[in-house]
Amino acid sequence: MSAEAPGGRRSRRRRPGVFSWVSGRSVGRGFGPSVEPGRGTYCVMTSLYGSMQSAGQLTLGSRTHGAAFNLEYSPDGSVLTVACEQTEVLLFDPVSSKHIKTLSEAHEDCVNNIRFLDNRLFATCSDDTTVALWDLRNLNTKVCTLHGHTSWVKNIEYDTSTRLLVTSGFDGNVITWDTNRCTEDGCPHKKFFHTRYLMRMRLTPDCSKMLISTSSGYLLILHDLDLTQSLEVSTYRSLRGKRSASSTDLTLSSCSLPGLQSQNDQLGTSRSSEKHPSQSCAHDDKKAGSPSNSLEVLTPEIPAERDRGNCITSLQLHPKGWAALIRCTSNSDDQEWTCIYEFQDGPPVRTSSPRSSLCLTHYIEEANVGRGYIKELCFSPDGRLICSPFGYGIRLLGFDSCCNELCDCLPKEAVSLQEIRTIYSHNDVVLTTKFSPTHCQLASGCLSGQVYLYQPKF
């Protein structure tokens, strides 16, 4: 006999919602064995990612801003900023999709990158060679303008522990800015590093490493990072020119150059170590241990590109610091690839190659649309999904079809990334993508300036 509620109505047992199910399973409350809460969300997040659809275009007051070069959310997800070709920065509420403000003359040339320091302060950089600091509480004027680069500034990073702003540009310089001593006239700064053909610079989440990509196909890693020192690598022979199709002598090689001198001194390597970097590495590592700012120079393995040069145009790091994500273009500009490289320690994975801190695990060929423009891809906040510009749309990529974490599906040899979903919504080439840090939301911007939001739809 079924139980009845007062008044003669049968009581219906309400099925637990998604979040109740995840919470209950994490503590073993009748939903199977107790598991790590993050692991219990896999099937839920895979479903959400797989159902991503366009939620519409952000409405703009005018079309004067040009191409959307970069997107950045505030850490609390309350503001979405857009770096634009025509000197402007756009600000939106990503939840309501409402336009907040346009900084019409943020710079005197293209705005290339935006970086939030916290929930109210953010920095922008430009082809006008400057960096600007802004406060969301007063957007009518800049906090200050930073002068130090001599060419286009393309990248901004931030070390929260030291409050050092780190920028890089096409002048080949990586500059640190001390925001602890910021005034209306700017911040004290110094040149930290220099190398030719610099494209992108990134810091790992714990700021223990700096990665630098170059248009000549090299990837530089500074281990045990100490931003208080100043380094110089321009005298290193292998970085002086663009790697040609026949220059395969350094492919898959790595070299840790401990004890780098200050920029006024010579780089501490001999000619013999330049000719045989893998041999010198083992000797130097034993002699010096793990010095600050030891340099590793790599030419990452690219599928079908072993005998051809390539340009590393985009560089991102896994949110947990497990891997590097690059997008590269062949020198002939007829192929593009997205590749994942896992950070590793210990002996080399392949006995035929010298020890390297990075190992290719996943890759996929990209649509070669919009030649000459850099396409900025990104990781999801949990690191299980990659969003890549794909022609006039975006492509969501996973390490496997279930969107598992990289550490749970590492292959014995490099395999293809799995396509989770492809969405076409723009009327021009997509140049930039970004996940919200707090919501299951994604944004993309294209060459004609359109900005679209994406979120799950059931």
N, C-alpha and C positions, 0 to 999 in steps of 0.2 A: 504494500500500500504506500502510495507516494505521500510525502509530507506536504501539508498545505500551510500557507501563511495565514495570519489572522484575516478574516473577511472571506475565507474560502478560496483565495487565489494561490495557485502553486508558486512556490519560490523558485526562481531561476538562478542557478549558480553561474555567476559571471566569470567568463574566461579571463585569465590574467592578461594584461596588456604586454606589449613588447618589453617595456622597461621593468615591469614587475617580474616578468619571466627571467630576464637577465639577472636582476637582483636576487631572485629566489634561487636560481641555479648557482650563483656564485657562493651562496652559503649552504648549498646542498639541501634546499627546502623542498623535497619531493619532486625535483625535476632532474634527477640523475646525480652523479657524483659531483662533489664540490670541485670547481675549477677556478682558475685565475679569471677575475672579472673581465679582463680585456679579451681573453680567448673566447669567452662566452658570447661576445658580441659579433663574432665572425659571420655567422649566418645572417644576422640582422643587417650588418653593414654591407655585406655582399649584396643583399637584396636591395638596399638603398642605393648603392653605387650602380647596380645594374638597371635601376629604374630612373636614372637621371634623365631629365628632359629639359628643354629650354623653358625658362619661366618668363621669357620676354626680354625686350630690349630696354635698357635704361633710357629714359626720356631726357634729352638735352635741350637747353634753351636756344642753342645755335650750333652751327656746323663749322665754326672757325678754328676748332682745336686741332684738326688734322689727325694723323694716325695715332692710335693708342699703342705706345711703346712698352708700357709696364703697368702692372696692377699690384696693389698692396693693400691688405686689410690691416686695421689696427689690431693689436693683440687681443682685445676683448671682442672683436668682430663687429663693432658698432659703426665703423666707418670704412668705406671702400674708396681708395684714391686711385686716380688714373694719371699717369705721366703721358703728356701729349706732345706731338710733333711741333705744334705752333706755340711754343712758350707757355702753355697753360697746364694747370693741374686741376682736375675735377674731383669733387668730393661728393659721395652719395651715402645715403642710409641703405645698406644692403637688405635690410629686413622689409622696409616699406618701399624700396626702390625709388625713393624721392631724392631729387637733386638738392644737395646742401649748399654748395658754393662752388664758384669757379675762380681760381686764382689766375686771372687773365694775363698777367705779366710776371709770372713766377720767376722766369729767367729771360734772357735776351736771345735765346736760341732753343733748340729742341730740349725737352725735358726727357731724360733717359731712364732714371731709376728713382724709386722712393723707398725709404726705409724708416719704420717706426722705431724710436728709441724706447718709448713706453706708450701708455694709452693716450697721451696728449702731445708729446713732442715727436716730430718726424723730420727727416732730412730729404732733400731733393738734390739731384745733380744734373748737369746740363752740358751741351756742346759749347756753351759760352765759357767753359773751363772753370766754373765756380760750383760750390756746394752751398746750399741754403738750409738754415734751420727754421722750423715753423712750430707754432703752438696752436693747437685746435681752439684754445680759449680766446685767441685774438688773431684771426687770419687776415686782418687788414694790413698787417706789416710783418716782415720777416723778423725773427729773433736776431739773426745776424747772417752775413754772407762770408763764406770762407774762400780765400784766395790762396792758391799754392800750386795747382796743376797748370800745365802749359798747353794742354790739348784737351780734347773732348773727355769729359768725366763720365764713365759708363757704369760704375758699380759702387754700392755703399754697403758696408757691413758694420756691426756694432758689437763690442765686447762689454757686456753688462757688468762684469766684475770690476773692470778698470775704468769703465765709462769712456773708453777710447772709441771714437768714430774712425773707421778705416775705409778709405776710398781708393779706387784705381781708375786709370784712364789710358787713353791711347798715346799718352806721352811715355808710357812704360813704367810709370811710377805708382807705387803703393804708398800712400801718405796716411799717417795717424794724426788725429786731432784730439786734443785733451779737452773734453767738454766739461771737466771739473772746473776749468778756469776760463769758461766762455764769457765774453763781454759783447757789447754791441759792435765792437770792432772785429770780432772773430774769436778764434781759439788758437792757442799755441799749437804748432804743428811741426812735424819733421818727416823727411822722406825715409821710409822704412825699408823699401826694397825697390829694385829697378831691373827690368828685363825687357828686351825688345819684343815686338809683336804681341804684347799683352792684350788679351781679350776680356777675360773674366777672372775675378778673384772671389773666393769664398772662405769663410771660417767654419770649422766644424761646430756643432752646437755647444760643446764644452770649451771651445776656443783653444784646443790643444794642437790644432793643425791649421795651416793655411794652404789652400789649393789654388793654383793659378793656371789658367789655360791660355794657349797662344794660338795665333793664326797660322803658325808654322807646324802645328800638330803636336806640340809638346805639352805635357802636363807636369807642373812642378808642385812638389809637396814640401812644405816646411814643417818638420816634426818638432815636438816639444816647443811650441811657439812661445816666444818672448817678444812682445810688441815694443818693449822698451829699448831694444837694440836697433841698429841700422845696418842693413846688409846690402851687398852689391853682387850681382851675378852676371853683369854684362860682359865680363872678360871670359866667360866660359865658352869655349870654341863652338860647341854644338848648337848654341842658341844664336849665333851671329847671323845666320841666314835661314831662308825658308827651306824646309826639308823637301827635296825633290823626290820624284818617283823612284829613283835608283838609290836613294840614301836610306838603306835599311840596316845599316850597321848598328844603330842604336835602338831599333825596334825591339820592344819587350825588355829593354835593359833598364836598370835603375842604378843610381849612384847616390849614396849618402855622403855629403861633403861636410863633415863636422868642423866646428871651429871656424865658421865663416868670419872673415875679418870685417872691420868697419868699412864703410864705403870709400874711404880714402886709401885703403890698403888693397893689395893684390889678393885674389881668391886663393885660398890655401890648397892648391892642387898642383901636381907635377904633370908634365907632358905625357908621361907614361900612363898616368891615371886617366887622362882624357882618352887615350887610345883604347884602354881596357877598363871601362868604368866598373864592370861587375867584379873584376879582380881587386880593384882598389877599395871597393866598398867593404869587403870582408875584413881586409887589413885595418882600415880606418875605424870600422865599428868596434873591433876588438880593442884598438888602442885608445879610443876616446870614449867608449861607452855610449851613453845617450845624451849628447850635448844639446843645448838649446839651439833651435833654428837650424838643425841639420837638414840639408837639402837633398831631395830625391828627384831625379829628372827621368821622366817616363815618356815613351811614345806609345800610347795605349793601343792595344790590339783592336783593330776594327774589322769586322767580317768583310771579306772580299776586298779589303783595302790594304793588305799586307805589302803589296808592291807599289802602292800609290800614296802620294802625299794627301794630307787632309787638314782641314781647319776646324778647330774646336770652337764653335760659335756660342754655345750655351753650356753652362755648368751649374749644377745644383747638388746639394748634399742631402742625404737621408735625414729626416728629423731626429733620428736616434743616433746619427753618426755612423751608421753601418756601411754606407756605400756612397759612391759618387755617381751622379747621373749626368751624362753629357749628350749633346746633340752636335754632330759633326757633319761637315760637308767636304766632299772630295775637291781637290785642287781644280779639277775640270768642271766642278759645280754641276755634275750630272747625277750625283747620288747624295742622299742624306740618310743618316742613321741615328737612332737613339740607343744608347748603350748603358748598361749598369755594371759598375765595377765594385766588387766587395772589398772592404778594407780587411787585410789579413796580417797575421804575424807568423813568425816561424819560417820553416823551409818553403821553397817554392812549390806551387801546386804541380807544375810541369817541370820535371827534372831537367829538361833541355833548356830551360830559361833561368836566368839569375833570379835571386830573391827580389820580389816586388811587393810593395804595400797594397797594390790593387790587382784584382783578378777579374777578368771579364766573366760575368755569369749569365746575362741576358742581353738581348739586342732585338731590334726590329728595323726594317727599312721604312723610311718615311716618304710621304708624297713630296716630290721636289717641285713645289709650287711657290711662286714669289721669290725667285732667285735674287740674291743680293741682300735680302732682309734676314735679320736674325730672329729666330722663333724661340721664345722663352717658354720652356716647359716647367712642370712643378710636381712635387710630391703632395699627396694628401697628408693631413696632420698626423695620421697614424702610420704613415709610410708604406701602406699596403697598395696604394694606387698611384699611377702616374697619369697626368693629363698632358697631352702633347698637341700643339697646333697641327692640324692635318688639313691642308688645303684651305677650303672655305669653312671648315668646321673644327671640331676637337675630337680627339680619340682618347678614350680611357683604357689604360693598359695595366695588367696585373702580372705578378710573377707566375701565377698559375690561374686557372679558370675560377678558382674559389676565392681569389683575393687574399690568399694567406700571406703571412709576413715572410720577408726574405729569408730569415733564419730558419724557417720551417720548410722551405722548398728549394734549398740550394742544390743546383745540379752538379754532377761530376764534371761536366763540360758545358760550355756555353750553349744556351737554348734560346728559342724565340720568346719574347714577351707575348702574353696572351691578350687579345683584343676583347675587352669587356663590353664596350659600347662605343659607337661612333655617331656623333650628332652634327648635322650640317644646319647652320642657322644664319651665318653671315653672308653678305654679298661681296666680300672681298677676302683677301688672304689673312688668316688669323696670325697674329704676331706674338700674343702673350696670353698666359693663363695663370690662374691663381685659385687655390682652395681657401675657403674661410677657415680660420683657426678654431672657431667655436660652433658653427652651424654646418649642417650637411648641405653645403652650397659651394658653387664654383662660378667663377667669372672668366670671361674671355674678351679680348679686344682685337680689332682688326685694322688693316691698313687704311680703310676709309673712316675710321674713328668710331665705329659702332662698338658698344659694350653690351654683352648679353650675360644674364644670370641663368644658372641651371640648378635645379633641385629635384628631389624624387617626386614622381607622380605615380599614383597607383590606380 
